[in-house]
Each structure stands twice: as structure tokens, then as C-alpha cells.
């Protein structure tokens, strides 16, 4: 068998080892994706809870600001 200089020869055994390695990597990635899918609903519920707290705090701040404004106006008329 005459192989030109600079050529690469890949044997069937080497090819099989590479394909098997790729299969193992895909299986690991599949496991990681399944774990992420399980964790996703938990993250969504946490984000929703943070959003509720943010709107609650915004409402409290707006109410407090309105009350302070009224108080300052009452004291200014004094």
C-alpha cells in the first residue's frame, strides 16, 4: 500500500473508538439536559416569587412616598 507523504491513515479500530467516545459524550450531555429539565420548574417558581416581592416592595414604597408627601404638605401649611 503506497501512502502519499502527509496523508493520514485511520484504521477501522480507531474510527470505532472515536464513534464510541462520541456516543459516551452524547450520553453524558443527555443526562445533564435531563437534570436541567428537572431543575427548570424550581427556577421558574423562584423567579416568580422574586417578581411578587418586587411588586409588593414597589407598592409599599409608592404608598410611603405618597404619605410623606401629604405629611410634608400638612406641616408646610402649619
PyMOL Python script that loads the backbone (N, CA, C, O; Angstrom):
from pymol import cmd

cmd.read_pdbstr("""\
ATOM      1  N   UNK A   1       0.846  -1.172   0.000  1.00  0.00           N
ATOM      2  CA  UNK A   1       0.000   0.000   0.000  1.00  0.00           C
ATOM      3  C   UNK A   1       0.892   1.236   0.000  1.00  0.00           C
ATOM      4  O   UNK A   1       1.728   1.412   0.887  1.00  0.00           O
ATOM      5  N   UNK A   2       0.709   2.072  -0.985  1.00  0.00           N
ATOM      6  CA  UNK A   2       1.539   3.265  -1.142  1.00  0.00           C
ATOM      7  C   UNK A   2       0.776   4.474  -0.612  1.00  0.00           C
ATOM      8  O   UNK A   2      -0.217   4.897  -1.204  1.00  0.00           O
ATOM      9  N   UNK A   3       1.242   5.025   0.501  1.00  0.00           N
ATOM     10  CA  UNK A   3       0.568   6.166   1.134  1.00  0.00           C
ATOM     11  C   UNK A   3       1.378   7.424   0.842  1.00  0.00           C
ATOM     12  O   UNK A   3       2.566   7.485   1.160  1.00  0.00           O
ATOM     13  N   UNK A   4       0.739   8.433   0.236  1.00  0.00           N
ATOM     14  CA  UNK A   4       1.466   9.656  -0.075  1.00  0.00           C
ATOM     15  C   UNK A   4       1.923  10.369   1.200  1.00  0.00           C
ATOM     16  O   UNK A   4       1.260  10.272   2.233  1.00  0.00           O
ATOM     17  N   UNK A   5       3.043  11.078   1.134  1.00  0.00           N
ATOM     18  CA  UNK A   5       3.528  11.828   2.309  1.00  0.00           C
ATOM     19  C   UNK A   5       2.491  12.867   2.759  1.00  0.00           C
ATOM     20  O   UNK A   5       1.841  13.504   1.930  1.00  0.00           O
ATOM     21  N   UNK A   6       2.347  13.029   4.061  1.00  0.00           N
ATOM     22  CA  UNK A   6       1.395  13.992   4.622  1.00  0.00           C
ATOM     23  C   UNK A   6      -0.013  13.456   4.756  1.00  0.00           C
ATOM     24  O   UNK A   6      -0.889  14.154   5.267  1.00  0.00           O
ATOM     25  N   UNK A   7      -0.253  12.240   4.312  1.00  0.00           N
ATOM     26  CA  UNK A   7      -1.581  11.646   4.410  1.00  0.00           C
ATOM     27  C   UNK A   7      -1.807  11.101   5.819  1.00  0.00           C
ATOM     28  O   UNK A   7      -0.865  10.837   6.566  1.00  0.00           O
ATOM     29  N   UNK A   8      -3.065  10.946   6.148  1.00  0.00           N
ATOM     30  CA  UNK A   8      -3.446  10.382   7.435  1.00  0.00           C
ATOM     31  C   UNK A   8      -4.187   9.085   7.173  1.00  0.00           C
ATOM     32  O   UNK A   8      -5.066   9.013   6.315  1.00  0.00           O
ATOM     33  N   UNK A   9      -3.819   8.067   7.923  1.00  0.00           N
ATOM     34  CA  UNK A   9      -4.491   6.783   7.783  1.00  0.00           C
ATOM     35  C   UNK A   9      -5.247   6.515   9.073  1.00  0.00           C
ATOM     36  O   UNK A   9      -4.675   6.516  10.163  1.00  0.00           O
ATOM     37  N   UNK A  10      -6.545   6.286   8.926  1.00  0.00           N
ATOM     38  CA  UNK A  10      -7.386   5.984  10.087  1.00  0.00           C
ATOM     39  C   UNK A  10      -7.884   4.562   9.917  1.00  0.00           C
ATOM     40  O   UNK A  10      -8.531   4.221   8.928  1.00  0.00           O
ATOM     41  N   UNK A  11      -7.571   3.755  10.892  1.00  0.00           N
ATOM     42  CA  UNK A  11      -7.990   2.359  10.817  1.00  0.00           C
ATOM     43  C   UNK A  11      -9.428   2.224  11.301  1.00  0.00           C
ATOM     44  O   UNK A  11      -9.926   3.097  12.012  1.00  0.00           O
ATOM     45  N   UNK A  12     -10.090   1.152  10.930  1.00  0.00           N
ATOM     46  CA  UNK A  12     -11.448   0.921  11.438  1.00  0.00           C
ATOM     47  C   UNK A  12     -11.496   0.854  12.966  1.00  0.00           C
ATOM     48  O   UNK A  12     -12.489   1.262  13.567  1.00  0.00           O
ATOM     49  N   UNK A  13     -10.462   0.357  13.585  1.00  0.00           N
ATOM     50  CA  UNK A  13     -10.421   0.287  15.048  1.00  0.00           C
ATOM     51  C   UNK A  13     -10.386   1.689  15.649  1.00  0.00           C
ATOM     52  O   UNK A  13     -11.068   1.961  16.638  1.00  0.00           O
ATOM     53  N   UNK A  14      -9.594   2.574  15.055  1.00  0.00           N
ATOM     54  CA  UNK A  14      -9.528   3.959  15.540  1.00  0.00           C
ATOM     55  C   UNK A  14     -10.862   4.673  15.326  1.00  0.00           C
ATOM     56  O   UNK A  14     -11.323   5.416  16.193  1.00  0.00           O
ATOM     57  N   UNK A  15     -11.469   4.444  14.180  1.00  0.00           N
ATOM     58  CA  UNK A  15     -12.762   5.055  13.883  1.00  0.00           C
ATOM     59  C   UNK A  15     -13.814   4.584  14.879  1.00  0.00           C
ATOM     60  O   UNK A  15     -14.601   5.385  15.383  1.00  0.00           O
ATOM     61  N   UNK A  16     -13.825   3.276  15.162  1.00  0.00           N
ATOM     62  CA  UNK A  16     -14.774   2.728  16.127  1.00  0.00           C
ATOM     63  C   UNK A  16     -14.567   3.364  17.505  1.00  0.00           C
ATOM     64  O   UNK A  16     -15.542   3.708  18.175  1.00  0.00           O
ATOM     65  N   UNK A  17     -13.321   3.524  17.933  1.00  0.00           N
ATOM     66  CA  UNK A  17     -13.032   4.125  19.241  1.00  0.00           C
ATOM     67  C   UNK A  17     -13.542   5.566  19.295  1.00  0.00           C
ATOM     68  O   UNK A  17     -14.083   5.990  20.316  1.00  0.00           O
ATOM     69  N   UNK A  18     -13.378   6.311  18.224  1.00  0.00           N
ATOM     70  CA  UNK A  18     -13.854   7.694  18.175  1.00  0.00           C
ATOM     71  C   UNK A  18     -15.380   7.754  18.235  1.00  0.00           C
ATOM     72  O   UNK A  18     -15.941   8.561  18.978  1.00  0.00           O
ATOM     73  N   UNK A  19     -16.041   6.920  17.469  1.00  0.00           N
ATOM     74  CA  UNK A  19     -17.511   6.898  17.464  1.00  0.00           C
ATOM     75  C   UNK A  19     -18.031   6.502  18.838  1.00  0.00           C
ATOM     76  O   UNK A  19     -19.009   7.070  19.324  1.00  0.00           O
ATOM     77  N   UNK A  20     -17.384   5.536  19.460  1.00  0.00           N
ATOM     78  CA  UNK A  20     -17.791   5.119  20.796  1.00  0.00           C
ATOM     79  C   UNK A  20     -17.601   6.261  21.803  1.00  0.00           C
ATOM     80  O   UNK A  20     -18.442   6.469  22.677  1.00  0.00           O
ATOM     81  N   UNK A  21     -16.490   6.996  21.674  1.00  0.00           N
ATOM     82  CA  UNK A  21     -16.248   8.151  22.552  1.00  0.00           C
ATOM     83  C   UNK A  21     -17.298   9.236  22.369  1.00  0.00           C
ATOM     84  O   UNK A  21     -17.746   9.848  23.339  1.00  0.00           O
ATOM     85  N   UNK A  22     -17.688   9.471  21.121  1.00  0.00           N
ATOM     86  CA  UNK A  22     -18.728  10.462  20.846  1.00  0.00           C
ATOM     87  C   UNK A  22     -20.053  10.018  21.462  1.00  0.00           C
ATOM     88  O   UNK A  22     -20.790  10.834  22.017  1.00  0.00           O
ATOM     89  N   UNK A  23     -20.353   8.730  21.364  1.00  0.00           N
ATOM     90  CA  UNK A  23     -21.585   8.207  21.965  1.00  0.00           C
ATOM     91  C   UNK A  23     -21.606   8.400  23.470  1.00  0.00           C
ATOM     92  O   UNK A  23     -22.642   8.737  24.044  1.00  0.00           O
ATOM     93  N   UNK A  24     -20.466   8.188  24.107  1.00  0.00           N
ATOM     94  CA  UNK A  24     -20.369   8.394  25.556  1.00  0.00           C
ATOM     95  C   UNK A  24     -20.586   9.864  25.906  1.00  0.00           C
ATOM     96  O   UNK A  24     -21.293  10.184  26.862  1.00  0.00           O
ATOM     97  N   UNK A  25     -19.972  10.758  25.124  1.00  0.00           N
ATOM     98  CA  UNK A  25     -20.132  12.192  25.374  1.00  0.00           C
ATOM     99  C   UNK A  25     -21.589  12.620  25.205  1.00  0.00           C
ATOM    100  O   UNK A  25     -22.094  13.415  25.998  1.00  0.00           O
ATOM    101  N   UNK A  26     -22.263  12.106  24.188  1.00  0.00           N
ATOM    102  CA  UNK A  26     -23.676  12.437  23.952  1.00  0.00           C
ATOM    103  C   UNK A  26     -24.529  11.936  25.116  1.00  0.00           C
ATOM    104  O   UNK A  26     -25.453  12.623  25.550  1.00  0.00           O
ATOM    105  N   UNK A  27     -24.224  10.754  25.615  1.00  0.00           N
ATOM    106  CA  UNK A  27     -24.982  10.212  26.754  1.00  0.00           C
ATOM    107  C   UNK A  27     -24.809  11.085  27.990  1.00  0.00           C
ATOM    108  O   UNK A  27     -25.765  11.291  28.737  1.00  0.00           O
ATOM    109  N   UNK A  28     -23.596  11.604  28.217  1.00  0.00           N
ATOM    110  CA  UNK A  28     -23.360  12.496  29.361  1.00  0.00           C
ATOM    111  C   UNK A  28     -24.132  13.795  29.202  1.00  0.00           C
ATOM    112  O   UNK A  28     -24.733  14.290  30.155  1.00  0.00           O
ATOM    113  N   UNK A  29     -24.112  14.342  27.999  1.00  0.00           N
ATOM    114  CA  UNK A  29     -24.840  15.591  27.742  1.00  0.00           C
ATOM    115  C   UNK A  29     -26.339  15.367  27.927  1.00  0.00           C
ATOM    116  O   UNK A  29     -27.032  16.226  28.473  1.00  0.00           O
ATOM    117  N   UNK A  30     -26.837  14.228  27.477  1.00  0.00           N
ATOM    118  CA  UNK A  30     -28.263  13.910  27.642  1.00  0.00           C
ATOM    119  C   UNK A  30     -28.624  13.874  29.125  1.00  0.00           C
ATOM    120  O   UNK A  30     -29.675  14.383  29.516  1.00  0.00           O
ATOM    121  N   UNK A  31     -27.773  13.284  29.946  1.00  0.00           N
ATOM    122  CA  UNK A  31     -28.012  13.259  31.388  1.00  0.00           C
ATOM    123  C   UNK A  31     -28.043  14.653  31.988  1.00  0.00           C
ATOM    124  O   UNK A  31     -28.876  14.954  32.843  1.00  0.00           O
ATOM    125  N   UNK A  32     -27.116  15.512  31.529  1.00  0.00           N
ATOM    126  CA  UNK A  32     -27.092  16.886  32.024  1.00  0.00           C
ATOM    127  C   UNK A  32     -28.365  17.637  31.638  1.00  0.00           C
ATOM    128  O   UNK A  32     -28.919  18.384  32.446  1.00  0.00           O
ATOM    129  N   UNK A  33     -28.822  17.439  30.413  1.00  0.00           N
ATOM    130  CA  UNK A  33     -30.044  18.105  29.954  1.00  0.00           C
ATOM    131  C   UNK A  33     -31.245  17.640  30.769  1.00  0.00           C
ATOM    132  O   UNK A  33     -32.107  18.447  31.117  1.00  0.00           O
ATOM    133  N   UNK A  34     -31.305  16.363  31.073  1.00  0.00           N
ATOM    134  CA  UNK A  34     -32.414  15.851  31.882  1.00  0.00           C
ATOM    135  C   UNK A  34     -32.407  16.451  33.281  1.00  0.00           C
ATOM    136  O   UNK A  34     -33.466  16.745  33.833  1.00  0.00           O
ATOM    137  N   UNK A  35     -31.223  16.634  33.859  1.00  0.00           N
ATOM    138  CA  UNK A  35     -31.131  17.270  35.179  1.00  0.00           C
ATOM    139  C   UNK A  35     -31.592  18.721  35.114  1.00  0.00           C
ATOM    140  O   UNK A  35     -32.279  19.200  36.017  1.00  0.00           O
ATOM    141  N   UNK A  36     -31.215  19.421  34.044  1.00  0.00           N
ATOM    142  CA  UNK A  36     -31.642  20.812  33.888  1.00  0.00           C
ATOM    143  C   UNK A  36     -33.154  20.910  33.733  1.00  0.00           C
ATOM    144  O   UNK A  36     -33.770  21.836  34.260  1.00  0.00           O
ATOM    145  N   UNK A  37     -33.757  19.968  33.019  1.00  0.00           N
ATOM    146  CA  UNK A  37     -35.205  19.986  32.862  1.00  0.00           C
ATOM    147  C   UNK A  37     -35.909  19.807  34.197  1.00  0.00           C
ATOM    148  O   UNK A  37     -36.970  20.387  34.427  1.00  0.00           O
ATOM    149  N   UNK A  38     -35.320  19.004  35.077  1.00  0.00           N
ATOM    150  CA  UNK A  38     -35.910  18.804  36.400  1.00  0.00           C
ATOM    151  C   UNK A  38     -35.791  20.072  37.244  1.00  0.00           C
ATOM    152  O   UNK A  38     -36.686  20.383  38.030  1.00  0.00           O
ATOM    153  N   UNK A  39     -34.691  20.800  37.082  1.00  0.00           N
ATOM    154  CA  UNK A  39     -34.448  21.999  37.892  1.00  0.00           C
ATOM    155  C   UNK A  39     -35.198  23.216  37.368  1.00  0.00           C
ATOM    156  O   UNK A  39     -35.417  24.167  38.119  1.00  0.00           O
ATOM    157  N   UNK A  40     -35.594  23.212  36.108  1.00  0.00           N
ATOM    158  CA  UNK A  40     -36.232  24.386  35.500  1.00  0.00           C
ATOM    159  C   UNK A  40     -37.486  24.848  36.228  1.00  0.00           C
ATOM    160  O   UNK A  40     -37.600  26.045  36.492  1.00  0.00           O
ATOM    161  N   UNK A  41     -38.427  23.987  36.568  1.00  0.00           N
ATOM    162  CA  UNK A  41     -39.626  24.475  37.280  1.00  0.00           C
ATOM    163  C   UNK A  41     -39.281  25.150  38.614  1.00  0.00           C
ATOM    164  O   UNK A  41     -39.938  26.113  39.010  1.00  0.00           O
ATOM    165  N   UNK A  42     -38.265  24.650  39.298  1.00  0.00           N
ATOM    166  CA  UNK A  42     -37.851  25.259  40.564  1.00  0.00           C
ATOM    167  C   UNK A  42     -37.344  26.675  40.330  1.00  0.00           C
ATOM    168  O   UNK A  42     -37.666  27.583  41.096  1.00  0.00           O
ATOM    169  N   UNK A  43     -36.557  26.870  39.283  1.00  0.00           N
ATOM    170  CA  UNK A  43     -36.044  28.203  38.977  1.00  0.00           C
ATOM    171  C   UNK A  43     -37.189  29.146  38.600  1.00  0.00           C
ATOM    172  O   UNK A  43     -37.196  30.310  39.002  1.00  0.00           O
ATOM    173  N   UNK A  44     -38.140  28.649  37.840  1.00  0.00           N
ATOM    174  CA  UNK A  44     -39.278  29.480  37.456  1.00  0.00           C
ATOM    175  C   UNK A  44     -40.073  29.921  38.675  1.00  0.00           C
ATOM    176  O   UNK A  44     -40.491  31.076  38.753  1.00  0.00           O
ATOM    177  N   UNK A  45     -40.287  29.028  39.617  1.00  0.00           N
ATOM    178  CA  UNK A  45     -41.043  29.405  40.818  1.00  0.00           C
ATOM    179  C   UNK A  45     -40.263  30.417  41.647  1.00  0.00           C
ATOM    180  O   UNK A  45     -40.859  31.316  42.240  1.00  0.00           O
ATOM    181  N   UNK A  46     -38.958  30.286  41.698  1.00  0.00           N
ATOM    182  CA  UNK A  46     -38.148  31.266  42.436  1.00  0.00           C
ATOM    183  C   UNK A  46     -38.218  32.639  41.786  1.00  0.00           C
ATOM    184  O   UNK A  46     -38.339  33.652  42.475  1.00  0.00           O
ATOM    185  N   UNK A  47     -38.142  32.672  40.460  1.00  0.00           N
ATOM    186  CA  UNK A  47     -38.216  33.949  39.750  1.00  0.00           C
ATOM    187  C   UNK A  47     -39.579  34.594  39.971  1.00  0.00           C
ATOM    188  O   UNK A  47     -39.658  35.801  40.199  1.00  0.00           O
ATOM    189  N   UNK A  48     -40.647  33.814  39.908  1.00  0.00           N
ATOM    190  CA  UNK A  48     -41.985  34.360  40.143  1.00  0.00           C
ATOM    191  C   UNK A  48     -42.119  34.910  41.558  1.00  0.00           C
ATOM    192  O   UNK A  48     -42.747  35.950  41.761  1.00  0.00           O
ATOM    193  N   UNK A  49     -41.539  34.228  42.530  1.00  0.00           N
ATOM    194  CA  UNK A  49     -41.578  34.718  43.912  1.00  0.00           C
ATOM    195  C   UNK A  49     -40.819  36.032  44.038  1.00  0.00           C
ATOM    196  O   UNK A  49     -41.271  36.946  44.728  1.00  0.00           O
ATOM    197  N   UNK A  50     -39.681  36.133  43.382  1.00  0.00           N
ATOM    198  CA  UNK A  50     -38.922  37.392  43.413  1.00  0.00           C
ATOM    199  C   UNK A  50     -39.698  38.523  42.747  1.00  0.00           C
ATOM    200  O   UNK A  50     -39.675  39.658  43.223  1.00  0.00           O
ATOM    201  N   UNK A  51     -40.379  38.221  41.657  1.00  0.00           N
ATOM    202  CA  UNK A  51     -41.187  39.239  40.988  1.00  0.00           C
ATOM    203  C   UNK A  51     -42.317  39.714  41.894  1.00  0.00           C
ATOM    204  O   UNK A  51     -42.596  40.912  41.950  1.00  0.00           O
ATOM    205  N   UNK A  52     -42.977  38.790  42.610  1.00  0.00           N
ATOM    206  CA  UNK A  52     -44.053  39.193  43.526  1.00  0.00           C
ATOM    207  C   UNK A  52     -43.504  40.110  44.622  1.00  0.00           C
ATOM    208  O   UNK A  52     -44.116  41.125  44.954  1.00  0.00           O
ATOM    209  N   UNK A  53     -42.366  39.753  45.172  1.00  0.00           N
ATOM    210  CA  UNK A  53     -41.762  40.589  46.224  1.00  0.00           C
ATOM    211  C   UNK A  53     -41.400  41.968  45.697  1.00  0.00           C
ATOM    212  O   UNK A  53     -41.572  42.971  46.389  1.00  0.00           O
ATOM    213  N   UNK A  54     -40.893  42.015  44.458  1.00  0.00           N
ATOM    214  CA  UNK A  54     -40.515  43.300  43.876  1.00  0.00           C
ATOM    215  C   UNK A  54     -41.742  44.202  43.745  1.00  0.00           C
ATOM    216  O   UNK A  54     -41.685  45.379  44.100  1.00  0.00           O
ATOM    217  N   UNK A  55     -42.856  43.655  43.236  1.00  0.00           N
ATOM    218  CA  UNK A  55     -44.055  44.471  43.076  1.00  0.00           C
ATOM    219  C   UNK A  55     -44.634  44.875  44.432  1.00  0.00           C
ATOM    220  O   UNK A  55     -45.155  45.981  44.580  1.00  0.00           O
ATOM    221  N   UNK A  56     -44.547  43.996  45.407  1.00  0.00           N
ATOM    222  CA  UNK A  56     -45.008  44.337  46.744  1.00  0.00           C
ATOM    223  C   UNK A  56     -44.171  45.487  47.299  1.00  0.00           C
ATOM    224  O   UNK A  56     -44.716  46.447  47.845  1.00  0.00           O
ATOM    225  N   UNK A  57     -42.850  45.394  47.160  1.00  0.00           N
ATOM    226  CA  UNK A  57     -41.962  46.453  47.664  1.00  0.00           C
ATOM    227  C   UNK A  57     -42.200  47.765  46.920  1.00  0.00           C
ATOM    228  O   UNK A  57     -42.133  48.837  47.522  1.00  0.00           O
ATOM    229  N   UNK A  58     -42.474  47.692  45.629  1.00  0.00           N
ATOM    230  CA  UNK A  58     -42.767  48.899  44.851  1.00  0.00           C
ATOM    231  C   UNK A  58     -44.039  49.556  45.357  1.00  0.00           C
ATOM    232  O   UNK A  58     -44.093  50.779  45.492  1.00  0.00           O
ATOM    233  N   UNK A  59     -45.056  48.764  45.636  1.00  0.00           N
ATOM    234  CA  UNK A  59     -46.311  49.306  46.163  1.00  0.00           C
ATOM    235  C   UNK A  59     -46.118  49.945  47.531  1.00  0.00           C
ATOM    236  O   UNK A  59     -46.660  51.017  47.802  1.00  0.00           O
ATOM    237  N   UNK A  60     -45.350  49.291  48.387  1.00  0.00           N
ATOM    238  CA  UNK A  60     -45.076  49.856  49.711  1.00  0.00           C
ATOM    239  C   UNK A  60     -44.324  51.174  49.569  1.00  0.00           C
ATOM    240  O   UNK A  60     -44.648  52.148  50.249  1.00  0.00           O
ATOM    241  N   UNK A  61     -43.330  51.213  48.698  1.00  0.00           N
ATOM    242  CA  UNK A  61     -42.544  52.437  48.505  1.00  0.00           C
ATOM    243  C   UNK A  61     -43.419  53.566  47.967  1.00  0.00           C
ATOM    244  O   UNK A  61     -43.281  54.710  48.400  1.00  0.00           O
ATOM    245  N   UNK A  62     -44.314  53.261  47.033  1.00  0.00           N
ATOM    246  CA  UNK A  62     -45.200  54.287  46.470  1.00  0.00           C
ATOM    247  C   UNK A  62     -46.152  54.809  47.544  1.00  0.00           C
ATOM    248  O   UNK A  62     -46.386  56.014  47.638  1.00  0.00           O
ATOM    249  N   UNK A  63     -46.691  53.915  48.342  1.00  0.00           N
ATOM    250  CA  UNK A  63     -47.592  54.323  49.419  1.00  0.00           C
ATOM    251  C   UNK A  63     -46.853  55.187  50.440  1.00  0.00           C
ATOM    252  O   UNK A  63     -47.371  56.210  50.888  1.00  0.00           O
ATOM    253  N   UNK A  64     -45.666  54.778  50.794  1.00  0.00           N
ATOM    254  CA  UNK A  64     -44.852  55.537  51.747  1.00  0.00           C
ATOM    255  C   UNK A  64     -44.532  56.927  51.197  1.00  0.00           C
ATOM    256  O   UNK A  64     -44.613  57.921  51.918  1.00  0.00           O
ATOM    257  N   UNK A  65     -44.168  56.988  49.911  1.00  0.00           N
ATOM    258  CA  UNK A  65     -43.854  58.274  49.289  1.00  0.00           C
ATOM    259  C   UNK A  65     -45.069  59.197  49.281  1.00  0.00           C
ATOM    260  O   UNK A  65     -44.938  60.395  49.534  1.00  0.00           O
ATOM    261  N   UNK A  66     -46.239  58.653  48.995  1.00  0.00           N
ATOM    262  CA  UNK A  66     -47.460  59.467  48.986  1.00  0.00           C
ATOM    263  C   UNK A  66     -47.759  59.967  50.397  1.00  0.00           C
ATOM    264  O   UNK A  66     -48.164  61.115  50.579  1.00  0.00           O
ATOM    265  N   UNK A  67     -47.560  59.111  51.388  1.00  0.00           N
ATOM    266  CA  UNK A  67     -47.798  59.512  52.775  1.00  0.00           C
ATOM    267  C   UNK A  67     -46.835  60.600  53.219  1.00  0.00           C
ATOM    268  O   UNK A  67     -47.242  61.549  53.889  1.00  0.00           O
ATOM    269  N   UNK A  68     -45.578  60.480  52.860  1.00  0.00           N
ATOM    270  CA  UNK A  68     -44.586  61.508  53.213  1.00  0.00           C
ATOM    271  C   UNK A  68     -44.934  62.827  52.537  1.00  0.00           C
ATOM    272  O   UNK A  68     -44.799  63.893  53.138  1.00  0.00           O
ATOM    273  N   UNK A  69     -45.381  62.755  51.292  1.00  0.00           N
ATOM    274  CA  UNK A  69     -45.756  63.978  50.568  1.00  0.00           C
ATOM    275  C   UNK A  69     -46.913  64.675  51.288  1.00  0.00           C
ATOM    276  O   UNK A  69     -46.880  65.891  51.479  1.00  0.00           O
ATOM    277  N   UNK A  70     -47.907  63.933  51.679  1.00  0.00           N
ATOM    278  CA  UNK A  70     -49.044  64.504  52.419  1.00  0.00           C
ATOM    279  C   UNK A  70     -48.575  65.107  53.737  1.00  0.00           C
ATOM    280  O   UNK A  70     -49.000  66.203  54.104  1.00  0.00           O
ATOM    281  N   UNK A  71     -47.723  64.417  54.434  1.00  0.00           N
ATOM    282  CA  UNK A  71     -47.225  64.897  55.717  1.00  0.00           C
ATOM    283  C   UNK A  71     -46.460  66.199  55.549  1.00  0.00           C
ATOM    284  O   UNK A  71     -46.628  67.129  56.338  1.00  0.00           O
ATOM    285  N   UNK A  72     -45.625  66.267  54.530  1.00  0.00           N
ATOM    286  CA  UNK A  72     -44.847  67.486  54.287  1.00  0.00           C
ATOM    287  C   UNK A  72     -45.790  68.648  53.932  1.00  0.00           C
ATOM    288  O   UNK A  72     -45.569  69.778  54.368  1.00  0.00           O
ATOM    289  N   UNK A  73     -46.835  68.371  53.145  1.00  0.00           N
ATOM    290  CA  UNK A  73     -47.777  69.427  52.798  1.00  0.00           C
ATOM    291  C   UNK A  73     -48.539  69.911  54.033  1.00  0.00           C
ATOM    292  O   UNK A  73     -48.762  71.111  54.196  1.00  0.00           O
ATOM    293  N   UNK A  74     -48.934  68.986  54.893  1.00  0.00           N
ATOM    294  CA  UNK A  74     -49.644  69.370  56.119  1.00  0.00           C
ATOM    295  C   UNK A  74     -48.757  70.196  57.032  1.00  0.00           C
ATOM    296  O   UNK A  74     -49.201  71.192  57.604  1.00  0.00           O
ATOM    297  N   UNK A  75     -47.509  69.785  57.168  1.00  0.00           N
ATOM    298  CA  UNK A  75     -46.574  70.521  58.036  1.00  0.00           C
ATOM    299  C   UNK A  75     -46.225  71.874  57.440  1.00  0.00           C
ATOM    300  O   UNK A  75     -45.964  72.825  58.177  1.00  0.00           O
ATOM    301  N   UNK A  76     -46.215  71.976  56.109  1.00  0.00           N
ATOM    302  CA  UNK A  76     -45.904  73.240  55.457  1.00  0.00           C
ATOM    303  C   UNK A  76     -47.005  74.267  55.625  1.00  0.00           C
ATOM    304  O   UNK A  76     -46.724  75.465  55.641  1.00  0.00           O
ATOM    305  N   UNK A  77     -48.260  73.831  55.753  1.00  0.00           N
ATOM    306  CA  UNK A  77     -49.390  74.743  55.921  1.00  0.00           C
ATOM    307  C   UNK A  77     -49.474  75.267  57.345  1.00  0.00           C
ATOM    308  O   UNK A  77     -49.999  76.349  57.608  1.00  0.00           O
ATOM    309  N   UNK A  78     -48.929  74.447  58.268  1.00  0.00           N
ATOM    310  CA  UNK A  78     -48.978  74.610  59.664  1.00  0.00           C
ATOM    311  C   UNK A  78     -49.178  75.866  60.292  1.00  0.00           C
ATOM    312  O   UNK A  78     -49.211  75.943  61.520  1.00  0.00           O
TER     313      UNK A  78
END
""", "prot")
cmd.dss("prot")
cmd.show_as("cartoon", "prot")
cmd.util.cbc("prot")
cmd.orient("prot")
